[in-house]
Amino acid sequence: MNDIEQKTSREQLGFWGLMAVAISGTVASGVFSLAGDFPKEGISQGGVIIGWVICGLGMFGLMRVFFGLSYVKPELKGGIYSFARAGFGEFVGFFSAWGYWISTWLSLVALSNLLFSSIGYFIPFFGVGNSGPSVIGSSIYLWILVILTIIGVEQASFLNVFLTAAKMVPLFLFILLAFLLGKFQLAIFLDNFWGDSPILEQVASTSLITLWVFVGIEGAVVVSNRAKKMSEVAKASAVSFFFVLILYAFISLVSMGVMSPDELAELPDPNLAYVMEAVVGTWGATLMNIGVIVSLMGGLLAVLIEAMEVSNSAAKMGSFCRFFEKENKNGSPINSLILSMIIAQILLIITYFNESTFQALYYMTGSTLMLPYLLSALFYAMVVFRKDGMETYATGGKYTFEIIVAIIAVVYGVWLVYAAELKYLLANCMFYMPGILVYMKGKSEKNEKFFKGAYDYCVLAVVVALGVLCAVLLITGKIELF
């Protein structure tokens, strides 16, 4: 690819600057729960290693997909849901946008749950994240963020970069001190290395855990708009991706050499704090919990902004109805913001009555992203095999590499769908059902037909049938989501 010099003063990031932004945008607070999440699902050390290898290949493929599409299809401004619409039509594209929006307000609930679990370490009154006081505290804090955003301080989200950088310190300290102080025991790590359940079942169970900690990987390529040279973007994205992957793998595996799987599975969230406590004492847990609190207090603002921007952007590109387009005098998408928060508030209340855990919440979040990710990968495969724009992006050996990338990304997308529990796939359809009304409202506003041909009607029938089935199973107590 030819170097494209960026001329504006805003776009002045070199290799190291690009790396810093990409890492800060990928390392999320989910890393603080990795230590116990695998053992809670009965996943052995061997299963975790295989799971990280699969995740590494698949997520690298997806990252390259998003980068490639941003280069060869710059006209698709609506994010990953615009890729679904370009490849599979407006109706499927809408579902991709709707699912992506769902993931943002589920993230709000999951992360506020983790925030008050950490605060509960210092103030026992709050208990765990799904206790009554924690739900009230989460609600108050999120509504404060809504008010701040309404009056136009969303620009403060840039502070999240610095907050993310700050939480890297306890993560590196944990890995370093576990070895220096001799707390990592090879005998503990190798004990029952392959676990008690079938290895394929274990590896499949890693999928939503590893997906959760990489949620937002599609945002890493956004830094290309701020690069001095486009040739450095791919290199910086790849290096930062593998840096984060290795960090995640080390944290989960080192933890399994400090404490036994049974001990790890019993730890409350954020469980890495308690593993750190086993390594250095109480001050370690204090440091970890401070890291979670500091990063999440800013991180929740970033997620809230993303929730309103996703639905607002989808309305502007014609996927959502005009209700989501409304902005106040400060430029904040007021309807998108308030509705996102109202839904998050309802879910916070549901988590209290269902005693929902942080892990259950992020499982749901990850499952809502499977469709947008898979459709993006399929669209890129279509672009690559048609050589649509490849003459300026990839020729010769690089074109062959992009074919491999497309195949890996598609296979990984299919693997995520296979590995996810059936109840989460059904839940997606149930969440899509009210979205159909939003889609129809948007179509009526433009005086367009709701559905175009047998293809749309088949998609509609499948979504409604599976959504109704999920609702029936929930009502009868056959399945639980939270």
N, C-alpha and C positions, 0 to 999 in steps of 0.2 A: 504494500500500500504506500502511496506517496505521502510524504509529510505535508500536512496542511498547516501553515502558520496561522495562528489565531491572532487577530488584530486588536480586539478590544482589551481594555485594561482589566476587565473582569476575568478574562480567560488566560491566566498566567501561571497555571500549575505545571511544574515539571514532573519528572518521574517520581521523586520522593513525595511531593505534594499530592500527586494523584494517589499514591499508595496510602498516605495517611488518611485521605478522605474515604477511600474505598474500605479500609479496615474499620474506621470509626462508624461507617454506615452498615457494616456487616456484623460486628461483634455486638450482640444484643444481650439483654439481661438473662436470657434463657441459659446462658453458659453457667450461671450460678446454681442451676438445678441439675446439671448433667450428671453429677456424681452419683445421685441416687435414682435417677429416672430409669436407667437401664436395669439395675437390679430389681426395681419394683415390678418390671415386666418379666422377670425371670430370665433375663438375657445374660449369658455367660461372657467371660472375657474373650473367648474365641468368637462368639457371635458379635460382640461389639467391634472387634477388629475387622471382621468381614463387612459389617454394616458401614463402618467408616470408609472402607475401600469403595463400596458401591456408591455411597453418598458422594465421595470425592470425585469419582468418574462422572456420575450423573449431574451433580451440581456444576462441575466444570463445563460439561456440555451445555447446560442451560445458560450459564454465564456467557459462553461464546455465542449461543443463539441470540441472546438479547443484544450483545455487541454487534453481531453481524446484521441483525435486522435494523438496528439504529443507524447503521451505515448505508445499507442498500435500500432501505425503505424510510428515509428521513421524513417523508410526507405523513407518515402514520404517527401523529402527535399524541394519541390518546393512551399511551402506555401499552401494557401487555394485552389489554382487552381489545385494543384496536387491531392487534395482530390476528386475534380470533375472528373479528368481524371481516377483515380483509380476506381471510382464508376460508371461512365457513358460513358467511352470511350474517345479516344483521341480528337475527334472532339468537343464534348461538353466541355471537359477539356480545349481545346484551347479557346473556347468562354469565359469560366470563367477567364482564364488568360488575355485575351484581354480586357474583361470588367473591370477587376481589374486595368489594366494599364490605361484604359480610365479614371478611377476614380482619378488617381494620377495627370494627367495633368489638369483635371477639377478642382481639389483641388488647384493646383497652381494658376489658374485664380481666383477662389473664394477668396482665402486667400490674394492674392495681391490686389484684389478689397477692401477687408476689411482693409488692411494695409494702403492704401492711403486715405480711408475714415477717418481713425484715424489721419493721418498726416494732412488732410484737416481741422481738428479742430484747429490746431495750425497755419497752413499756408493756408488760404482760397483760394489761387491760385489753389490748387489741387482739390477743390470742393469735390464732392463725388467720390466713387471708379471707376465709369464708365465714368468720364469726360475725355476730351482729355488730359489735363496735367497729370491726374492720370494714364491713359493708357500708356503714354510715360514714366512716372516715374516707373511704374511697369515693363515695358519692359527693361528699363536700369538696374534696380536692379536685375531682374531675369537673365539677360545676364552676369552681374558681378558675380553672383553666379555660373553660368555655367563655366565661365573662372576659378574661384577659384577651382571648382571641377575638371576641366580638368588638372590643375597643381598639383592635388593630395592633397587637403586640406579637403576632405570629412570627415576625422577623426574629424574635428572640430564640427561635428554634436552633439557630446556628450554635448556641451554647452547648447543644447536645454533643457536638463534635468533641468539645473539651471535656465534657463529663464522661464520654465514652473512653477517651484517652486516660482519664484519671483512674477508671476502674481496671485498667490493664495492670496496674501495679500489684494489687493483691493476687491476681491470677498468676503472674510470673513468680511472685514470692512463694505461692503455694507449691508450684512445681519444683522450684529451686530448693526450698527448705525441706520438702518431703525426702529428697535425696541426701542433702547435706546432713540432716539430722538423723538419717538412717530409719525414717519412719516407713519408707516404702520397703516392704518385705516380699521378696520373690516367692517365698513359700505360700504366702497369702494369695498372691497374684495367680500362681499356677494351680492352686487347689481347685479341683473340679472345673478345669479350664474350659471344657466344652458343655458344661451344664447338664441338666437332666431331661430337657425336652428336645425334640428334633431341631437340628441346627437351622433348617430352612425356616421353621416357625419362629425361631429366635431372631434370625436376620430380618425377617419380614416385620417383626415387632420393633426393629430399630428405625423403620422408615419415617414415621411421623415425628419421632424424637429428633433425628438428624435433620429432617426437613425444617422443623420449628427454629432451630438455631441458625439456619441459613435463610429464613424468611427475610426478604428485602434484597436478596442477591441481585435481583433485576435492576435495583437502583444503582449498583456500582458503576454501570456504564454511563450514567448520567454525567459523571465527571468528565466525559469526553468533551462536553460543551465548554469546559474550563481549561482545556489542555493547551500548552504551547505548541505541541506537536502531536498529531493523531497517532504517529508511529509509537509513541510512548504509552498510549492508553491501554492497548492490548497487553503489553508487557507488564505494566503496573497492576492491571486488573488480575492477571494470572499470578503474579508474585504475591499480591495481597491475599488472593483466594487461598493459595496453598499455605501461606503463613497462618491464616485463620483456621484452616482445616487441621493442620498439625497441632495448633494450640488446643482446639476442641478435643482432638483424639488424646492428647497427652493428659488433659485434665480428667477425662473420664477413665482412662486406663490407670493413671497414677493413683486415683482414688480407690480403684479396685485392688491396689497393692498395699493400701494403708488400712483399710477396713474390709471385713468380709462382706459378701453380697447381702447376707441377712441383716447385718448391721446397717449397711448403706440404705437398704430398702425401708428401714424403720425411721430414717431421719426426716424431720419436717423440712419444708422449703423455707429459705434457699439452702439446700442440703450441703452445698460446698462449704458453707460457713462452719458447719459442724465437723466436717472432715478436717478443715484447717484447724479447728480447735483441738482435734486429736493429734495434730502435728506439732503445734507450738503452744497450745493453751488458750485461755479465754480471750487474750488480746487478738488472736487470729480470727476467731469468730466475729469479734467486734469490728475488725478491719473489713472483713468480707461483707458484713451487713451494712456497714457505712457505704461501701462501694456500690451495693445494690440500691440503697436508698438514694444516694446522690445521682446515680445514673438514671434511675427511674423517674425521679421528680422532674427531670428535664425530658427524658425519653417519652413519657406519657404525653407531653405537649406535642412532640413530633408526630406521634401516632394519631392524636386527635386532629392535627392539621391534615395529615394524610387522609383520614376518614372523610373530612369535608371536601378535600380537593379531589379525591377519587370520584365521588358522586357528582360534584360540580363539573368536573371535566367531562364525565360521561354524558351529562346533560347538554353541555356545549357542543359535543360531537354528535348529538342526536340519539344517544342510546337511552338516556333517562328522560322523563318528562320535564317541562320547563320549571316546575316547582323547585327543582334542585339548582336552577341557574341564579336565583335571586341573591343579590349581594347588598350589604348595607353600605353606608357612606364611606366606611373605611376599607371597602373592598373585600370584606369577609363574606364567604358564601353562607349567609345566615340560616337559610332553611336546611341546607345540607348539614351544617354544624349542629343545629338544635335537634334535628331528627336522629342523627347519629348518636348523640348523647342520650336522647330519650330511650333509644333501643338498648344502649349500653346500660342505662340505669335499670331497665326492666330485667336484663340478664343478671345484673348484680344482685337483685332481689331473689331471682331464681336460684343463684348459686348459694344463697344463704339457706333457703328451704330445702335444697337438695344436697347440701354439704359438699358442693363441688370443689375439687382440688385444682390447683394450678395446672397439673399435668392433664387432667380431663379437658380443661379449657383450651390449652394449646393444641391438644389433639384435634379438637374441633376446628381451630384456626387453620392448622396445617391441611386438614381435609378440604377446606374451602378453596385452597390454592392449587389443588391438584389439577382441576380442569383448566384454569388459565395457563398453568405451566405446560401441560400436555398439548393444548391447542397451539401455544406459541411454538413449541418444538415441531409439531406437525406442519405448521405454516412455514417454518424455516426450511424443513425438508422439501416442501413443495417449491420454495424459492430456489433452493440449491439445485434440485434435480431438473428444474426448468431453465437453470442458468440465468435467472432473472436478476440482472444487475451484477452478476458474478464477474463480468469482464473488467469491471473497475475495482472489484474487491478481492477476488481470488482467482488466480490462473495457475495452470501447471500443477505443481505439487501442493500448493496451498489450496487449490480447489479440491483435490483429493482429501486433504485434511478436513475441509469443511463438510464433505460428504460423511466422513467418519463422525465428526462432531454432531451432525444432524441425526445420524442413526443412534448414537449414544444417548442423546437428549430424548429422542422418542421412546427408546427402550426404557429409559429411566422413568419417563412420565407414565408409561404403561405399568411399570413395576410399582410405582406409588399407588396407582389405582388398585392393583392386585393386592398389595401388602396392607392397605388400609382395611379396617374392619367394615363389614357390610353395613353396619348401622350408621357409619359416618357417610357413606355414599348415599344411603337413603335420606339422611338428615340434610344433605346438600339439596336434594330435590325438594324436600319440605320447605327449606329456606327460599328456594327459587320460586315457589308457588305465588307468594304475594307479589313478587317481582313482576310476574306476568301482567298484573294489573297496571303497574307502572309503565311497562313496555307498551301496553295497549293505549294507555292515556297519552303517551308520547306520540304514538302513531295517529291518534285521533286529532291531536293538536296540529298535525301536518297534513290532515285529510288523506292519509295513506291507508292502504289495506293493512289489517293487523298481521296477517300471515300470508306468506307468498308460496303457494304450492304445497305439494304432498310432503316435501322435506320438512318444512316448518311444522306442519300438522303432526308428523311422526314424532318430532322432537317434543312438541307440546304434549302429546299423548303419553309418552314415556315419562316425562317429568311429573305430570299430574298423577299418573298411576302410582309411581314410586313414592311421591310426596304424600299421597293419601295413605299408602301402606305404612309409611313411617309414622304418621300421626296416629293411626289405629294401634300400632305396636306400642307407641308411647303411652297412649291412654289406657291400654290394657295391661301395662306394666311388663310387657315382653322384652323391652329394651330400655336402657337409660343412657342419656347422652352426657349429662353433667353430673 
